[in-house]
Amino acid sequence: MKKNHLLTILSAVAVILSSTPAKADLVLGADFTRSHFSYENGAENYLESNYNSIGPVIGISISGFSLEGYYKTYSDSNKNDNDSKIKTYGADFVLRLPTNEYIDFVGSVGYAKYEFEGNFDSLTKEKLDCHGPRFGLGMQINLNSHIGLRAMYHYTSINEGIDYFDSINELTAGIRLSF
């Protein structure tokens, strides 16, 4: 339920700020993500190491700084026929540094939460979650002042929650629309 609250709050703030004359823009987008999990304690027997997903992004942007929230789901069956489902959501503070009118360098700092459902230590399904800080670097190609194509690398360090994971590496490619 907390993810619903996060997306509702981000949506309300985006609508309020996008209607003010302070040049705040509403940002909507979508990302394709390829995630790679660094395992500890033999979790590779229970989960795949790579997951693909597509998820929405919503946020606000003011003068090159933005706050963006995201939500993604993954599901797969690994080589041992263990089904797994993963949900991730969080928020990133994003800084865009323009090099010219078409290309921006992009950096981000945020926080991510991952929720796992699968057969981990027994034959019954378990639900586990973990969270940690998330850092990203990438580039954005601006097709015009309202449409951008973004590619980024994200690293999430798992600090609390599941002992199975050390870190999560993600490559994202997506689109951003600014209003």
Sine and cosine of phi, psi and omega as CSV:
sin_phi,cos_phi,sin_psi,cos_psi,sin_omega,cos_omega
0.00,0.00,-0.46,0.89,-0.03,-1.00
-0.89,0.45,-0.53,0.85,0.02,-1.00
-0.91,0.42,-0.56,0.83,0.05,-1.00
-0.91,0.41,-0.63,0.78,0.02,-1.00
-0.92,0.40,-0.67,0.74,0.00,-1.00
-0.88,0.48,-0.73,0.68,0.00,-1.00
-0.92,0.39,-0.58,0.82,0.04,-1.00
-0.91,0.42,-0.70,0.71,0.01,-1.00
-0.90,0.44,-0.73,0.69,0.02,-1.00
-0.88,0.48,-0.63,0.77,0.03,-1.00
-0.90,0.44,-0.70,0.71,0.00,-1.00
-0.90,0.44,-0.70,0.72,0.02,-1.00
-0.90,0.44,-0.65,0.76,0.00,-1.00
-0.89,0.45,-0.67,0.74,0.01,-1.00
-0.91,0.41,-0.69,0.72,-0.01,-1.00
-0.90,0.43,-0.74,0.68,-0.05,-1.00
-0.96,0.29,-0.49,0.87,-0.01,-1.00
-0.95,0.31,-0.28,0.96,0.01,-1.00
-1.00,-0.10,-0.01,1.00,0.02,-1.00
-1.00,0.03,0.41,-0.91,-0.02,-1.00
-0.98,0.18,0.15,0.99,-0.06,-1.00
-0.99,0.10,0.35,0.94,0.01,-1.00
0.86,0.51,0.72,0.69,0.14,-0.99
-1.00,-0.06,0.71,-0.70,-0.02,-1.00
-0.91,-0.41,0.63,-0.78,0.16,-0.99
-0.99,0.17,0.74,-0.68,0.00,-1.00
-0.91,-0.42,0.84,-0.55,0.11,-0.99
-0.85,-0.53,0.57,-0.82,0.00,-1.00
-0.22,-0.98,-0.08,-1.00,0.06,-1.00
-0.51,-0.86,0.56,-0.83,0.01,-1.00
-0.79,-0.61,0.66,-0.75,0.25,-0.97
-1.00,-0.06,0.75,-0.66,-0.09,-1.00
-0.81,-0.59,0.70,-0.72,0.16,-0.99
-0.91,-0.41,0.92,-0.40,-0.07,-1.00
-0.96,-0.29,0.66,-0.76,0.09,-1.00
-0.83,-0.56,0.80,-0.60,-0.05,-1.00
-0.98,-0.21,0.76,-0.65,0.11,-0.99
-1.00,-0.04,0.89,-0.46,-0.15,-0.99
-1.00,-0.07,0.43,-0.90,0.22,-0.97
-0.76,-0.65,0.31,-0.95,0.15,-0.99
0.84,0.54,0.53,0.85,0.12,-0.99
0.96,0.27,0.38,0.92,-0.02,-1.00
-0.93,0.36,-0.28,0.96,0.01,-1.00
-0.88,0.48,-0.30,0.95,0.07,-1.00
-0.96,0.27,-0.30,0.95,-0.11,-0.99
-0.94,-0.34,-0.46,0.89,-0.05,-1.00
-0.78,-0.63,0.43,-0.90,0.17,-0.99
-0.95,0.30,0.36,-0.93,0.01,-1.00
-1.00,0.04,-0.34,0.94,-0.02,-1.00
-0.79,-0.61,0.68,-0.73,0.04,-1.00
-0.75,-0.66,0.58,-0.81,0.08,-1.00
-0.92,-0.39,0.61,-0.79,0.04,-1.00
-0.42,-0.91,0.29,-0.96,0.13,-0.99
-0.77,-0.63,0.73,-0.68,-0.03,-1.00
-0.53,-0.85,0.36,-0.93,-0.01,-1.00
-0.99,0.17,0.40,-0.92,0.07,-1.00
-0.74,-0.68,0.68,-0.73,0.09,-1.00
-0.65,-0.76,0.58,-0.82,-0.01,-1.00
-0.14,-0.99,-0.14,-0.99,0.06,-1.00
-0.77,-0.64,0.52,-0.85,-0.01,-1.00
-0.72,-0.70,0.74,-0.67,0.05,-1.00
-0.72,-0.69,0.93,-0.38,0.10,-1.00
0.78,0.63,0.76,0.65,0.06,-1.00
1.00,0.02,-0.20,0.98,0.09,-1.00
-0.97,-0.24,0.63,-0.77,0.05,-1.00
-0.56,-0.83,0.36,-0.93,0.12,-0.99
-0.88,-0.48,0.87,-0.50,-0.07,-1.00
-0.82,-0.58,0.73,-0.68,0.09,-1.00
-0.95,-0.31,0.53,-0.85,-0.04,-1.00
-0.64,-0.77,0.30,-0.95,0.04,-1.00
-0.51,-0.86,0.74,-0.67,0.01,-1.00
-0.61,-0.79,0.47,-0.88,0.13,-0.99
-0.76,-0.65,0.55,-0.83,0.05,-1.00
-0.76,-0.65,0.52,-0.86,0.18,-0.98
-0.46,-0.89,0.58,-0.82,-0.07,-1.00
-0.25,-0.97,0.19,-0.98,0.11,-0.99
-0.82,-0.57,0.78,-0.63,-0.06,-1.00
-1.00,0.03,-0.09,-1.00,-0.07,-1.00
-0.90,0.44,-0.34,0.94,0.04,-1.00
-1.00,-0.07,0.21,0.98,-0.01,-1.00
0.88,0.48,0.50,0.87,0.13,-0.99
-1.00,-0.05,0.87,-0.50,0.04,-1.00
-0.98,0.19,0.63,-0.77,0.06,-1.00
-0.65,-0.76,0.51,-0.86,0.05,-1.00
-0.70,-0.71,0.72,-0.70,-0.04,-1.00
-0.77,-0.64,0.72,-0.69,0.14,-0.99
-0.89,-0.45,0.65,-0.76,0.08,-1.00
-0.68,-0.73,0.60,-0.80,0.06,-1.00
-0.44,-0.90,0.36,-0.93,-0.02,-1.00
0.12,-0.99,-0.21,-0.98,-0.01,-1.00
-0.63,-0.78,0.55,-0.83,0.01,-1.00
-0.78,-0.62,0.66,-0.75,0.25,-0.97
-1.00,0.03,0.81,-0.58,-0.12,-0.99
-0.87,-0.49,0.69,-0.72,0.08,-1.00
-0.88,-0.48,0.83,-0.56,0.07,-1.00
-0.96,-0.27,0.84,-0.55,0.03,-1.00
-0.94,-0.34,0.96,-0.30,-0.05,-1.00
-0.95,0.31,0.69,-0.73,0.14,-0.99
-0.99,-0.14,-0.55,0.83,0.15,-0.99
-0.41,-0.91,-0.19,-0.98,-0.07,-1.00
-0.95,0.30,-0.20,0.98,-0.06,-1.00
-0.95,-0.32,-0.42,0.91,-0.11,-0.99
-0.81,-0.58,0.75,-0.66,0.08,-1.00
-0.84,-0.54,0.65,-0.76,0.25,-0.97
-0.99,0.12,0.62,-0.78,-0.09,-1.00
-0.80,-0.60,0.74,-0.67,0.11,-0.99
-0.78,-0.62,0.51,-0.86,-0.01,-1.00
-0.58,-0.81,0.48,-0.88,0.11,-0.99
-0.69,-0.72,0.75,-0.66,-0.04,-1.00
-0.37,-0.93,-0.30,-0.95,0.00,-1.00
-0.65,-0.76,0.71,-0.71,-0.06,-1.00
-0.82,-0.58,0.54,-0.84,0.10,-1.00
-0.81,-0.58,0.71,-0.71,0.01,-1.00
-0.87,-0.50,0.74,-0.67,0.06,-1.00
-0.88,-0.48,0.82,-0.57,-0.06,-1.00
-0.92,-0.39,0.60,-0.80,0.13,-0.99
-0.70,-0.71,0.82,-0.57,-0.02,-1.00
0.03,-1.00,-0.06,-1.00,0.04,-1.00
-1.00,-0.07,0.97,-0.22,-0.07,-1.00
-0.99,-0.16,-0.91,0.41,-0.08,-1.00
-0.95,-0.32,-0.15,0.99,-0.07,-1.00
-0.55,-0.84,-0.11,-0.99,0.00,-1.00
-0.99,0.12,-0.18,0.98,0.01,-1.00
-1.00,-0.03,0.48,-0.88,0.03,-1.00
-0.94,0.33,0.65,-0.76,0.06,-1.00
-0.87,-0.50,0.47,-0.88,0.12,-0.99
-0.89,-0.45,0.82,-0.57,-0.01,-1.00
-0.74,-0.67,0.43,-0.90,0.10,-0.99
-0.61,-0.80,0.37,-0.93,0.04,-1.00
-0.51,-0.86,0.25,-0.97,0.00,-1.00
-0.44,-0.90,0.29,-0.96,0.01,-1.00
0.01,-1.00,0.13,-0.99,0.02,-1.00
-0.95,0.32,0.51,-0.86,-0.06,-1.00
-0.78,-0.62,0.74,-0.68,-0.01,-1.00
-0.81,-0.58,0.58,-0.81,-0.03,-1.00
-0.58,-0.81,0.47,-0.88,0.09,-1.00
-0.66,-0.75,0.58,-0.82,0.02,-1.00
-0.03,-1.00,-0.31,-0.95,-0.01,-1.00
-0.68,-0.74,0.46,-0.89,0.08,-1.00
-0.78,-0.63,0.75,-0.66,0.09,-1.00
-0.98,-0.21,0.87,-0.50,-0.03,-1.00
-1.00,-0.02,0.92,-0.38,0.03,-1.00
-0.96,0.27,-0.57,0.82,0.15,-0.99
-0.37,-0.93,-0.21,-0.98,-0.07,-1.00
-0.96,0.28,-0.14,0.99,-0.04,-1.00
-0.89,-0.46,-0.23,0.97,-0.08,-1.00
-0.78,-0.62,0.79,-0.61,0.05,-1.00
-0.70,-0.71,0.55,-0.83,0.10,-1.00
-0.95,-0.30,0.81,-0.59,-0.13,-0.99
-0.84,-0.54,0.68,-0.74,0.12,-0.99
-0.79,-0.62,0.74,-0.67,-0.05,-1.00
-0.59,-0.81,0.39,-0.92,0.19,-0.98
-0.94,-0.33,0.74,-0.67,0.03,-1.00
-0.85,-0.53,0.66,-0.76,0.07,-1.00
-0.84,-0.54,0.81,-0.58,0.06,-1.00
-0.89,-0.45,0.84,-0.55,0.07,-1.00
-1.00,-0.05,0.85,-0.53,-0.03,-1.00
-0.99,0.10,0.93,-0.37,-0.03,-1.00
-0.99,-0.10,-0.59,0.81,-0.07,-1.00
-0.65,-0.76,0.43,-0.90,0.15,-0.99
0.90,-0.44,-1.00,-0.01,-0.14,-0.99
-0.97,-0.24,0.76,-0.64,0.04,-1.00
-0.98,0.22,-0.18,0.98,-0.04,-1.00
-0.94,0.34,-0.45,0.89,-0.15,-0.99
-0.90,-0.43,0.58,-0.81,0.09,-1.00
-0.98,-0.20,-0.73,0.69,-0.01,-1.00
-0.38,-0.92,0.23,-0.97,0.03,-1.00
-0.75,-0.66,0.81,-0.59,0.04,-1.00
-0.95,-0.33,0.73,-0.69,-0.04,-1.00
-0.73,-0.69,0.65,-0.76,0.19,-0.98
-0.94,-0.35,0.80,-0.60,-0.02,-1.00
-0.84,-0.54,0.55,-0.83,0.13,-0.99
-0.65,-0.76,0.76,-0.65,-0.06,-1.00
-0.29,-0.96,-0.17,-0.99,-0.04,-1.00
-0.83,-0.56,0.54,-0.84,0.08,-1.00
-0.79,-0.62,0.76,-0.65,0.07,-1.00
-0.91,-0.41,0.78,-0.62,0.00,-1.00
-0.93,-0.37,0.73,-0.68,-0.01,-1.00
-0.86,-0.51,0.00,0.00,0.00,0.00
